[in-house]
Amino acid sequence: MFSVIIPLYNKEQSVTNTLQSVLNQTFAEFEVVIVNDGSTDNSVEKVEAFKDPRIRLIHQANAGVSAARNKGIEEAKHEWIAFLDGDDLWMEEHLQVLNQMIQEYPEYKVFCTSYIRSNQMLPAFQDASIIVIEDYFKEAIKGHFFWTSVACIHISVFEEVGGFNDNLNRGEDLELWTRIGRKFSFVRSNKITGMYRVEAENRSDLNFILEKSRVFNYNFNECTSDTERAYYKKQISRVLRSFLKQKNINNFLKLKQRHKTNVRFRDILKR
């Protein structure tokens, strides 16, 4: 039913718990495709300690998370692709919730649940309601609800819009959601079934290159709706404000020049 794609690069401190959270799922019809993206630590040994036949470990030279996820999609044997990063966690019912959503909404192809950060507490009462989001950009402008590690997408969607852009090193997931959002509706459960581990290793900005970010490469001429245009104006303005706060004038000027006809100073100052 599900192919669980886990890109792996130097996650020896985290991957054991991540993989165990998959094997603990109450819904057991899945395979795990782990793409080792040229790890140089003991990540591979941690994975090889598991003897579950549902796990497949694939090796490639280091090419980045997008290339690793794309390789996992290419190798997937099932029609539903669920993603999980090598340092995040699922609650035991994650795949069960997704399966129920897929059964209840058979005409849709893009699903997600909700998540918390590891420095947050689970709410005492969880809202398990499900909503259909017809306009991705209208919802995403409020906040990035479609987080990779709780996303589940039918394989045919990638055949139509393509995979992750491996020329980007920042926001590559959000760039893909943009392409999906132009053509598909999203079904979201408010039930929390995933955890983003803020303290995990390799969550670093050291490899940030502005010219390889989605905000720099976004082409306003490709936008298909007013809500998409408003969404990207907000995202670019937020990054510009961040550069100002950091006194990173070089990147500020490059990004502002890139989008000078679409993002005004009043947009940058607006919150």
Secondary structure by P-SEA (a helix, b strand, c coil): ccbbbbbbccccccaaaaaaaaaacccccbbbbbbccccccaaaaaaaccccccbbbbbbccccaaaaaaaaaaaccccbbbbbccccccccaaaaaaaaaaaaccccccbbbbbbccccccccccccbbbbbccaaaaaaaccccccccbbbcaaaaaaccccccccccaaaaaaaaaaaacbbbbbbccccbbbcccccccccccccccccccccccccccccaaaaaaaaaaaaaaaaaaaaacaaaaaaaaaaaccccccccccccc
